């Protein structure tokens, strides 16, 4: 699949990726090897949207790449720059809100794509529920990760049950914002328009003109 050229806004994502590499180098020279490793993993994760675009039969909008990059950078700098401490507890809640919104946006795209490429029909309500549950599940996995890391390395990532529950509530708020947008957008527009955000627009083939295999359907867009 040939994807359309990205907007100039993608260079903002590239710039932030560069900042993540600088944070990795700074942590390494400061002897903070765990933070350096975390920065390296964060950088690799920012490459995931590009790898998906190259290897799968759809194109993710550059804005998704930017959201993923911002989310990971904010979390990383919370540790490297000690922003979690300097701006406690607001910085932590901000990172949770942005990260949960990013996960919710990705869940929305995946739900629309699953319907587009398969034989299932998802109602708006089903898509909203999928967005909420996927985001909360990701938030729960993150809290489990923090708990495990605290038990092994004693880093103090979690600050009690109340902090964990507030984090999950903020995750739910981020998911609810995106889910509300998705419900309104799907009510006002044909969901095939959302597919065109990450499908090849160069073919010019309309949904009604395509038949047979869902894989061929994806290739024709």
N, C-alpha and C positions, 0 to 999 in steps of 0.2 A: 504494500500500500504506500502511495505517495502522499505524505502529509503536507498541508499548506505551510508556507513559511511562517515562522513565529513572529509575533508583534515585537516591536522594539522593547517592550516591557520585559521580555525574557532576559535582557541584559541586566536588569535589576536582580533577577535570580542568580545570574552568573556572578555578579558582584558580591552577593551575600555568600555564595559558595566559596568565593575567595576569602571572605572574612572567616569562614569556618576553618579553612586551611590555615589561616594565620593563627587562629585560636589553638589549633592542634600543635603548630610549631611553638607557640608561646608556652603551652602546657608542657611540651616535651623538654624545652630548655629549662623550665622551672622545676623539672623533676616530678611533675604531676602526671605520672604515666597513665593512671586510670582515666584522667580527664583527656589526655592526648588520645587514648584509645577510643574514648567516647566521641571525641571530635572526628576521628577517622571514620567511625561507624556512621556518624551523622552525615558526613560528606557522601559516603557511599549510598545512604538512603535518599539523599537529594538527587541522585542519579537515576533512581527507580523510574520516575515518569518517562525519562528519555529512553531507558531500556525497554519499557513497555511499548513505547511508540515504535521502536525499531523492530521488536520481535513479535508483537501481537498485531491483530488485524484491525486496529483502531488507533486514533490519534487523540491523545489527551491535550486539552487546551494548555497553553503556556501558563495561564493563571493558576492551574493546579500545581504545576512545578513551583511557581512562586510561593504559593501557600505552604506547600510542604517544606520549602527551604526556610521560609520565615519561622515556621513553627519549630523546626529543629534548631535554628540559630538562637532563637529566644531561650529555648530550654538550655542549650549549651552555655550561653553567656550567663544564665542564672547561676551556674556553677563556676565558670572560669572568672567572670567578673564579680562574683559573689553578690549578684543582684537579688537573689532570693533572700539574702540577709539584709542588704541595704534598704530594700524596698518591701520588706515583709509586712503583711502577707499578700500585698496587692500584686506584686510581680508574678508570684506563683499562680494566682487566680487568672491573671491576664494570659499567661502561657497556656493554661488549661482551656480557657475560652477559645483562643485562636486555634489550638491544636484540635479540640473537639469539633470546631466548625470545619476545619480542614478534613477530618475524618468523615464528617457528615456529608460534605460535598462529594467526596470520593464514593461514599456509599450510594448517594443519589445517582451518580453517573453509572455505577455498576448495576444498579437496579434497572435503569432504563436500558442499558446494554443487554442485560440478561433477557429482558422481554423482547428486545429487538432481534437477538440472535437465536432465541429458542422458540418454543411453542407455548409458552406460558403467557397469561394475560394478568398483569398486576393492576389492581385498582389504585387510585390515589391514596386511599387509606393504607393499603398494603405497603406501598412505597414509603409512606410516612413512618409506619411501624418499623420497617426495615432500617430506615435511617436512624431512628431512635435507638433500637436495639443494638445495631452495629456499633454506634458511637459509645454507648454505655459499656458494651463488651470490651471495646478497645480501652476505655478508661479503667475498667476493672483489671484488665491485663497489665496496664501500666502501674496501677497501685500494687499489684502482686509483685511486679518487677522491683519496685522500690522497697517493698518489704523484704524480699529475698536478698537484695543488695545490702540493705541495712543489717540483716542478720549475719551476712558473711564479712562485710568490710566495715561495718559500724560507721556509716557515713552520715547518718542523721537525715535521710531524705524525707522520712515521715515524722510528723510531730503529733502523734496521737490520733485517736479515733475521730475526734471532731474535725481535724484537718483533713483526714482522708474522706470523710463524708461530704464536707464542703467542696472538696475537689470534684467528687462525683456529681454533686448538684450543679456545679459550674459546667461540667461536661454535658449534663442534661440540658442546661440552658443553651449552650452552643448548638447542640443537636436540634433542639426545638426551634431555634431561629432558622436554621437551614431547612428543616422539615416544613415549617410554615411557608417559607419562600417556595419550596418545591411544590407544595400543594396548590398555592396560588398560581404559580407558573404553569403547572400542568392543566389547571382548570381553564387557563386563558389561551394556551397555545398547543398545537399538535406536538406530541412528544417526539415525533420524528425530527423536529427542529433541534431538539437536544442531542439527538444522535449525530446530527451534522456538525456539532461542535468537535466531535472526535472521530468522524468518519471522513473519508476522502471526498471532498466536494467537487473534484475535477471530473467525475464520471458523468454528472448531470442526470443520473437515473433516479426517477421518482419511486417511492415505495410501492405504488400500485403496479409499476412496470416490472417488478422483480418477483420471480417465483422460484419454486424448488428449494434447494438446500439452503439452510440458514447461513452456512459458511459462504456460499456464493452470494447470498444477500449482502453479507458484510463486505465482500470484496468489491461488489458493484458500487459501493458508496464511497 
